[in-house]
Amino acid sequence: MNCGVLVHIMDKTSSARSARRMTEPRQGAQAIRRALAVLRILAAGREAGVPLAEVVQATGLTRPTVHRIVHVLIEEGIVERHDKTGRYAIGNQVPELALARARPSPLLVAAGPSLRRASTEIGDTLFLTVRTGNDTLCVDRRIGAYPIQVLSIEVGARRPLGVSSAGVAILAAMAAQDARKIVAANEKRFEAYRTDVATVLSQIATARRRGYNMREIGLVQGTKSISTWIKTPDGQPAAAMTVSAVRTRLGPRREQEVAEILLREARSIEEAIGGSLR
């Protein structure tokens, strides 16, 4: 065989192998990201679980792809399927894995005193919500002394950024381009919460101008919510503190009073974690 031909064949073989080596890590990373996207949707369904069709719609993946991912996660104990409803939910392995990190986050530790002060001063229910990827996660709830409390969200509740008062507040504290990317990524999930991209972007713009987010109609009819964002030391919004109350409790004058309390305590939390308003 001609040496030039042999070298050419070897070069082509080497190039093909190199291409495969470069492609395989990308494919592996893509598979992991897809599995995590599925898990986040299932986490939002909590113990009730989520139908497969809803997971397909929310992730934008094909039904066969979602089915394959869920099947593997079930085998590993990360996901379980409810026999009666056919819905899929987070499995027992997940909370067991979480036990490896029993220590609370610095944010939770820093927020504790502020949540106590604000709850006592305001008298209505307070929520601390953190950003996790393109979602929000309620990590603390304080019930006030007023006889009628709005318990619209439980600790552990997960929602797409943009559908709750806290989510809009967190997005409003981001650079506009970053917020738009997240809103676009969550577009398919908004339908389940009866909102859309245009509405969310409008709410974000209003919250930026105001300096906090105010939602005239909360997650529960007849309620109203006010949220302020909390930033990390590098200036990135990581959480929001929210007050939810019956509408009659948050007229124009008291809305301003409550917002000032939340803003004060949000700055206090930022100082406690070494952050500052930028």
C-alpha positions in Angstrom: 0.0 0.0 0.0 1.2 3.5 -0.8 2.6 5.2 2.3 0.7 8.4 1.5 -2.6 6.5 1.4 -1.8 4.7 4.6 -1.1 8.0 6.4 -4.3 9.5 5.0 -6.3 6.5 6.3 -4.7 6.7 9.7 -5.3 10.5 9.9 -9.0 9.9 9.1 -9.3 7.1 11.7 -7.5 9.3 14.3 -9.8 12.2 13.5 -12.9 10.0 13.9 -11.7 8.8 17.2 -11.0 12.3 18.4 -14.5 13.5 17.2 -16.1 10.6 19.2 -14.1 11.5 22.3 -15.2 15.1 22.0 -18.8 14.2 21.4 -19.2 11.6 24.2 -18.6 14.1 27.1 -21.1 16.5 25.5 -23.7 13.8 25.2 -23.1 12.7 28.7 -23.4 16.2 30.0 -26.6 16.7 28.0 -28.1 13.5 29.5 -27.3 14.7 33.0 -28.9 18.1 32.4 -32.0 16.5 31.0 -32.3 14.2 34.0 -32.0 17.2 36.3 -34.6 19.1 34.4 -37.0 16.2 34.8 -36.2 16.0 38.6 -36.9 19.8 39.0 -40.3 19.4 37.4 -41.1 16.4 39.6 -40.0 18.3 42.7 -42.6 21.0 42.0 -45.3 18.3 42.1 -44.2 17.3 45.6 -45.8 14.2 47.0 -48.8 14.4 44.7 -46.5 13.8 41.7 -46.6 15.0 38.1 -48.2 13.2 35.0 -45.7 12.2 32.4 -47.4 14.5 29.8 -46.8 17.5 32.1 -43.2 16.6 32.4 -42.9 16.4 28.6 -44.6 19.8 28.2 -42.5 21.5 30.9 -39.1 20.2 29.8 -39.7 20.4 26.0 -38.2 16.9 25.7 -39.9 14.1 23.6 -42.1 11.6 25.4 -39.8 8.7 24.7 -36.8 10.6 26.1 -38.7 11.5 29.3 -39.9 8.0 29.6 -36.3 6.6 29.4 -35.0 9.1 31.9 -37.8 8.4 34.4 -37.3 4.7 34.0 -33.6 4.9 34.9 -34.3 7.2 37.8 -37.0 4.8 39.1 -34.4 1.9 39.0 -32.0 4.0 41.0 -34.7 5.0 43.6 -34.5 8.7 42.7 -38.1 8.7 41.3 -41.2 6.7 42.2 -44.4 6.1 40.3 -47.7 6.2 42.2 -49.7 3.1 41.3 -53.1 4.6 41.8 -52.6 7.9 39.8 -49.8 6.9 37.5 -48.0 10.2 38.5 -44.3 10.4 39.1 -42.7 11.9 42.2 -39.3 12.3 43.9 -38.3 9.1 45.5 -37.0 8.2 49.0 -33.4 8.3 47.9 -33.4 12.1 47.5 -34.1 13.1 51.1 -31.7 10.4 52.2 -29.0 11.9 50.1 -29.8 15.3 51.5 -29.0 14.1 55.0 -25.3 14.3 54.0 -25.7 18.1 54.4 -27.5 18.6 57.6 -26.0 22.0 58.3 -28.3 24.9 57.3 -27.1 27.3 54.6 -25.5 30.6 55.6 -28.5 32.4 54.1 -31.0 30.6 56.4 -28.9 31.3 59.4 -28.5 35.0 58.5 -32.2 35.4 57.7 -33.5 33.9 61.0 -33.4 37.1 63.1 -34.8 39.3 60.4 -37.7 36.9 59.8 -38.5 36.9 63.5 -38.4 40.7 63.7 -40.5 41.3 60.6 -43.1 38.6 61.5 -43.6 40.2 65.0 -43.7 43.8 63.6 -46.0 43.1 60.6 -48.2 40.3 62.1 -48.8 38.5 58.8 -47.3 35.4 57.2 -43.7 35.8 56.0 -42.0 33.6 53.5 -38.3 33.2 52.6 -37.8 31.9 49.1 -34.5 31.1 47.4 -33.5 30.8 43.8 -32.5 27.4 42.6 -31.7 27.3 38.9 -34.8 28.6 37.0 -37.0 27.9 40.0 -37.9 29.3 43.4 -38.0 27.2 46.5 -39.7 28.2 49.8 -37.3 27.4 52.6 -38.9 29.2 55.6 -42.3 30.4 56.7 -43.2 32.4 59.7 -46.8 32.8 60.9 -47.8 36.2 62.4 -50.1 37.1 65.2 -53.0 38.4 63.1 -56.0 36.1 63.4 -56.3 35.6 59.6 -53.1 34.2 58.1 -52.4 33.5 54.4 -50.7 30.1 54.2 -50.5 30.0 50.4 -47.1 28.3 50.2 -45.6 25.5 52.2 -41.9 25.1 53.0 -40.5 22.9 50.2 -42.8 24.3 47.5 -41.1 24.8 44.2 -42.3 27.0 41.3 -40.8 28.4 38.1 -39.2 31.8 38.5 -41.8 34.4 37.5 -45.1 32.8 38.7 -44.9 34.0 42.3 -44.4 37.4 43.9 -41.0 36.2 45.2 -40.0 34.9 41.8 -40.8 38.2 40.1 -38.8 40.1 42.8 -35.7 37.9 42.2 -35.9 38.4 38.5 -36.3 42.2 38.9 -33.0 42.3 40.8 -31.2 40.6 37.9 -29.7 42.2 34.8 -32.5 42.6 32.3 -30.8 40.2 29.8 -30.4 37.4 32.4 -34.0 37.8 33.5 -35.3 37.6 29.9 -33.4 34.4 29.4 -34.9 32.7 32.4 -38.4 33.9 31.5 -38.0 32.5 28.0 -36.7 29.2 29.4 -39.8 28.9 31.7 -42.3 29.9 29.0 -43.7 26.3 28.6 -44.2 26.0 32.3 -46.1 29.3 32.7 -49.3 27.9 31.2 -49.9 25.7 34.2 -49.9 28.8 36.4 -52.1 30.9 34.1 -49.5 33.4 33.1 -47.3 34.2 30.1 -44.0 35.8 29.1 -45.5 39.2 28.4 -47.2 39.4 31.8 -44.1 38.3 33.7 -41.9 40.7 31.9 -44.3 43.6 32.6 -44.4 42.6 36.3 -40.6 42.6 36.4 -40.3 46.0 34.9 -42.8 47.4 37.4 -41.0 45.8 40.3 -37.7 47.4 39.2 -39.2 50.8 39.1 -40.9 50.4 42.5 -37.8 48.9 44.2 -39.8 45.9 45.4 -42.6 43.6 44.0 -46.2 44.0 44.9 -48.8 41.6 43.6 -52.4 42.8 43.8 -53.8 39.3 43.5 -51.8 36.7 45.4 -51.7 32.9 44.8 -54.9 32.7 46.8 -57.9 34.9 45.8 -58.6 37.8 48.1 -54.9 38.1 49.1 -52.1 40.5 48.3 -48.3 40.0 48.4 -45.2 42.2 48.8 -41.7 40.9 48.1 -38.2 42.3 48.4 -35.1 40.7 47.0 -31.9 39.7 48.8 -28.5 39.7 47.2 -25.3 37.7 47.8 -21.9 39.4 48.4 -21.2 39.4 44.7 -24.5 41.3 44.0 -26.5 38.4 42.6 -30.1 38.0 43.7 -30.4 34.8 45.6 -33.6 35.0 47.6 -36.7 37.1 48.4 -38.7 37.8 51.5 -42.5 38.0 51.1 -45.4 39.1 53.1 -48.8 37.7 52.1 -52.0 39.0 53.7 -55.7 39.5 53.1 -56.2 42.4 50.7 -57.9 44.6 53.4 -54.6 44.4 55.4 -52.5 45.9 52.7 -54.0 49.2 51.7 -51.8 51.9 50.1 -50.5 53.3 53.4 -49.8 50.0 55.0 -48.3 48.6 51.8 -45.6 51.3 52.0 -45.0 50.6 55.7 -44.7 46.8 55.1 -42.4 47.4 52.1 -40.1 49.6 54.2 -39.9 46.9 56.9 -39.1 44.2 54.3 -36.5 46.4 52.6 -34.8 47.1 55.9 -34.7 43.5 56.9 -33.5 42.4 53.4 -30.5 44.8 53.8 -29.9 43.4 57.3 -29.7 39.9 55.8 -27.4 41.1 53.1 -25.1 42.6 55.7 -25.2 39.4 57.7 -24.0 37.3 54.8 -21.5 40.0 53.7 -23.6 41.3 50.9 -24.6 44.8 50.1 -27.2 46.4 47.8 -25.6 47.2 44.5 
